[in-house]
Amino acid sequence: MSGQRPIRIGMFQAVTTMGQWRLPGNTSTDFLDLQHWVTMAKRLDAAGVDFLFLADDYAYPVVDEHVVPRAIERAIQFPKADPVVLLSALALATERLGLVATVSTTVEKPQIVARRFATLDHLTGGRLGWNVVTGAGQNASALLFDEPLIPHDERYARAEEHLRLAMELWEGCWEDDALVEDRESGTYADASKVHEIDRHGRWHGARGVLTVPPSPQRTPLLFQAGASSSGRGFAADYAEAVFLASEPAATAAQIASVRDLLETNGRGRDAVVFLSAGTFVVAPTEEEALAKRAAQSGFWTLEDAAAAYAFFTGLDLMSMDLDGPLTTTRTETGRTNVERFSGANGAPALTVRQILEEFRRNSVMGAPFVGDPVQVVDQAEAFLAETGADGFLVQPDPTGTFDDFLDLVLPEMRRRGLVAEPEAAPAGPTLRERMFGHAHLPASHPGASFRRASVEA
Ligand SMILES: Cc1cc2nc3c(=O)[nH]c(=O)nc-3n(C[C@H](O)[C@H](O)[C@H](O)COP(=O)(O)O)c2cc1C
């Protein structure tokens, strides 16, 4: 690794048909077949990548308070199923792969998340990560739950209370030696070492105990994925890994701003691993790669792109003048993909048509690396150097899985010493040990303040 930290590699999936489902050989329409996921997870485990991430939300494109019919017809951010229920099966099928899933703090209660994830952290042997989001497509999920749309920044304030309560349940209830399991005396646990928490916030509160004994990591590795300004503040306070998807200059600015905030917060500039969405359109030769790219980018229309954009932002681009700028940047749905194109982050503001073209070609994940294996790894290395990112959240290839990346890109990265050999992957059974070398939240993380004095860091 020539003294450098290895490039971090996570793999992106969602329990849905991927955007490329129409391409020949694409298997993502098998998303409700458990064997599809087990086969994929086993392959990733053997390849030695860091983790599999399963995205989620309770949403779909909505305009004027109704689901966009074209989204249903064309499978744009639709259909979707629950990823968390897959994780115990994937844990059994794998040995080292990190397993990361999204749960929204807007939709679920902290007590439910704390209990389910404590259970899963046991079942995965501490390989669990939680992508803490306030949730994409909030306009749709508010309608689905028949609740008012909570204003954007209030969602982040609620997220903070939510996460702090979950962490208090994981870190603050059970002392390390509370579990006794002494058959002779009949003592299961030492009641003096299992503490009730008593917390009352504006939105979330609890009086009581977490009933699940402490899991290997206690708090699962905390991911975050909203790049709006409130999202970045939340990341700097609590995240241990951050997902990004933007142009190189904007990605560099986002990472630098979170690292500055991390320093201000006393967590240290390296307390977070930054992973940028990486699409690798790769083939043995450059010509084949370019042909692949042409085949992929041809089938979305501007209307399809508008449906995808409406999902992320709640804004209906088809109702705006295509050759002007966004007529409004006010939205209480997601802001990342409004700020990204409206000049807010130092990048030039795009016209509505340019935004639609960007979404038509690249959807939400940004421009791909295209070429033969040497070319794409050159491009990926240049991206990391320019942005300061620590690695990639690899997007599925046209088959809906990761065959091209695993067969062509990973060997080239290994040849250059950028990624550890599978058997040389950092030792340690938990995901946090794999990424940071320690199993529990570090003392500088706000969650550590909930620990009892007797609990090991
Ligand atoms: C690679 C990547 C993965 C993401 N995964 C999710 C996800 O699974 N669920 C979700 O609601 N948002 C996810 N997001 C974030 C959304 O795009 C959206 O920005 C966020 O949920 C709303 O927060 P915002 O207002 O800060 O943009 C992801 C973002 C990126 C870049």
Ligand as a Chemical Component Dictionary entry (heavy atoms), coordinates in Angstrom:
data_LIG
# 
_chem_comp.id                   LIG 
_chem_comp.type                 NON-POLYMER 
_chem_comp.pdbx_formal_charge   0 
_chem_comp.three_letter_code    LIG 
# 
loop_
_chem_comp_atom.comp_id 
_chem_comp_atom.atom_id 
_chem_comp_atom.alt_atom_id 
_chem_comp_atom.type_symbol 
_chem_comp_atom.charge 
_chem_comp_atom.model_Cartn_x 
_chem_comp_atom.model_Cartn_y 
_chem_comp_atom.model_Cartn_z 
_chem_comp_atom.pdbx_ordinal 
LIG C1  C1  C 0 -24.408 7.521  -3.021 1  
LIG C2  C2  C 0 -25.611 8.052  -2.324 2  
LIG C3  C3  C 0 -26.502 7.184  -1.724 3  
LIG C4  C4  C 0 -27.644 7.666  -1.099 4  
LIG N1  N1  N 0 -28.518 6.784  -0.528 5  
LIG C5  C5  C 0 -29.668 7.236  0.018  6  
LIG C6  C6  C 0 -30.635 6.338  0.546  7  
LIG O1  O1  O 0 -30.437 5.123  0.554  8  
LIG N2  N2  N 0 -31.775 6.854  1.043  9  
LIG C7  C7  C 0 -32.027 8.200  1.087  10 
LIG O2  O2  O 0 -33.096 8.582  1.540  11 
LIG N3  N3  N 0 -31.119 9.064  0.622  12 
LIG C8  C8  C 0 -29.952 8.627  0.080  13 
LIG N4  N4  N 0 -29.035 9.515  -0.417 14 
LIG C9  C9  C 0 -29.217 10.950 -0.158 15 
LIG C10 C10 C 0 -30.290 11.562 -0.972 16 
LIG O3  O3  O 0 -29.775 11.763 -2.250 17 
LIG C11 C11 C 0 -30.761 12.883 -0.390 18 
LIG O4  O4  O 0 -29.764 13.816 -0.625 19 
LIG C12 C12 C 0 -31.063 12.887 1.084  20 
LIG O5  O5  O 0 -31.698 11.774 1.529  21 
LIG C13 C13 C 0 -31.882 14.136 1.453  22 
LIG O6  O6  O 0 -31.085 15.002 2.116  23 
LIG P1  P1  P 0 -30.674 16.451 1.575  24 
LIG O7  O7  O 0 -31.818 17.348 1.700  25 
LIG O8  O8  O 0 -29.550 16.814 2.481  26 
LIG O9  O9  O 0 -30.303 16.330 0.151  27 
LIG C14 C14 C 0 -27.896 9.050  -1.056 28 
LIG C15 C15 C 0 -26.963 9.920  -1.645 29 
LIG C16 C16 C 0 -25.839 9.436  -2.264 30 
LIG C17 C17 C 0 -24.895 10.397 -2.878 31 
# 
loop_
_chem_comp_bond.comp_id 
_chem_comp_bond.atom_id_1 
_chem_comp_bond.atom_id_2 
_chem_comp_bond.value_order 
_chem_comp_bond.pdbx_ordinal 
LIG C1  C2  SING 1  
LIG C2  C3  SING 2  
LIG C2  C16 DOUB 3  
LIG C3  C4  DOUB 4  
LIG C4  N1  SING 5  
LIG C4  C14 SING 6  
LIG N1  C5  DOUB 7  
LIG C5  C6  SING 8  
LIG C5  C8  SING 9  
LIG C6  O1  DOUB 10 
LIG C6  N2  SING 11 
LIG N2  C7  SING 12 
LIG C7  O2  DOUB 13 
LIG C7  N3  SING 14 
LIG N3  C8  DOUB 15 
LIG C8  N4  SING 16 
LIG N4  C9  SING 17 
LIG N4  C14 SING 18 
LIG C9  C10 SING 19 
LIG C10 O3  SING 20 
LIG C10 C11 SING 21 
LIG C11 O4  SING 22 
LIG C11 C12 SING 23 
LIG C12 O5  SING 24 
LIG C12 C13 SING 25 
LIG C13 O6  SING 26 
LIG O6  P1  SING 27 
LIG P1  O7  DOUB 28 
LIG P1  O8  SING 29 
LIG P1  O9  SING 30 
LIG C14 C15 DOUB 31 
LIG C15 C16 SING 32 
LIG C16 C17 SING 33 
# 
